[in-house]
Amino acid sequence: MKLKLAHICILTNDLQKTLYFYEKVLGMTKVFDFVKAGDLYGYYIKMSDNNFIEVFKEETIGEKAGGTFQHLCLETDDIKESFKKIRSMGIETTEIKKGCDNTFQIWFKDPNGLDIELHQYTELSSQLTGKECEVDW
């Protein structure tokens, strides 16, 4: 059995702010809306072919969003360009660093406090070589 990421689901108390972040900052596209009793309740955002983020409105969400969801990791083919674009949109990020798995990465948060890792594979990345990765945290 082969599995791929189909979608992750996040909750937000601000559908418009969340949509702006994922569409304008990260360049994703809204595919369809969820409507409840005639009102916008959520939507699906397309990351790439068959990879989506599902977003639902949750009025009671507090400062600590995401529940036990730890982070979302997205792949980029140009970490430097992505870093510049995200920072130019006023989003605070870490500096670019190479992780212990030999991927270049930056970290930042979405409007709901969800941690996002953006990474770029290298020819030495453990994800491609299968080489054991000793964690450094």
N, C-alpha and C positions, 0 to 999 in steps of 0.2 A: 504494500500500500504506500503510495506517495501522497504526502500532504503538503499543502501550501497555505500561507496565510490568506484567509478569505476576507475577514474583517476583524477589527477590534471595535468595541463599543465603549463610548465615553458619555458621561452625563455632564450637562452644563446648565447654569441658570441664565445664560445669555447666548441664545442661538445665533444672533447676528454677529456678535463679537467673535464667537468661535468660528463661524463660517468665514468671516473676513480673514482670520489668522490662517486657516488651512487653504483657502483659495488664493489670497493675495500674497501672503508671506511665503507659503510653501508651494504654490502653483498647482494645487489640486483642483478638481472640478466637481461641483455638486451634480449628482445624477438624478436623484428624485427626492421628494419630500414625504414625510409621514404626517398625516393630518388626523387630528382627534377632535371630534365634535366641531368640525369646521375650522379649527385653529391649527396652525403649524405646531407640530409636536416633535419633529426631528427631521433628519435627512441622511442620505447616503452620500459620501464623498469618495470619488475615485482617486486612488493613488497611482495605479497602473493597471494593466490588464488583469482583471479578476482579483484585485486587491483594493479593499475599501475600508473606510472608517464610518461607523454607524454612530450617529449622535442623537441623543434624546434630551428633551428638556426636563429638568428636575429642579423645581423651585427651592427645595430645601437643602440643596447642596451647599456646603460650607467651604471654609478655607482649605480643608484637606480633601481635595477631590480625588477621584479615581479609586477609592476604596483600597483594596489590596492590589490593584493593578500597579505594577512597579514602574514601567516605562514603555514607551513606544520607540522602536528603532527603525529608522528609515535609511535606505541606501542612496547615496549620491555618486555620480561619476566625476564630480569636480568639487571637492571639499572647500577649496579656496574661494571659488566663485559663490558657492552656497553660503559660506561664512560671510562674505561681503554683502550679499543680498539680504540675508536675515538681519544682520546688524544695521543695514541701511534702512530697514523697516522699523527700527527702534526697539528691536528685541535684544535683550542682554543674553550673551552666550559666554561659554568658556572659550579659552584660546584653543586653537587646533593643536591636538596632541596625538601621538601614536600610542594606542593602547597596547596592553600586553599581548593581545591577539594579532598585533601587527596591522591593525586598521587605523586609519586616521579618523579622528572623531572630534565633534563638538557636542556640547550639551546645552539645552535651554528648556524653557517651560512654555506650555500653551496657556491661553487665558484662564484656564481652570486649574492651573497648578500642576498639570500632568508633565512629568519629566519626559523629554524627547532627546534621544541620542541620534545624531546624524553621522553616518560613517561612510568611508570610502575604502573599499578593499585595495590591497596591494598584492603583488605577486607572492608575498610571504604570509599573507593573512591565513590564520588557522582555519577560517571558514572554507578556504580553497585548498589548502595543503593537507588538512587533517592533523597537523602537528599539534601536540599537546600544548596547552596554554597555561602557564603558571600565573595565577592572579597576583596582582601587586597592590591590592587594597585590603 
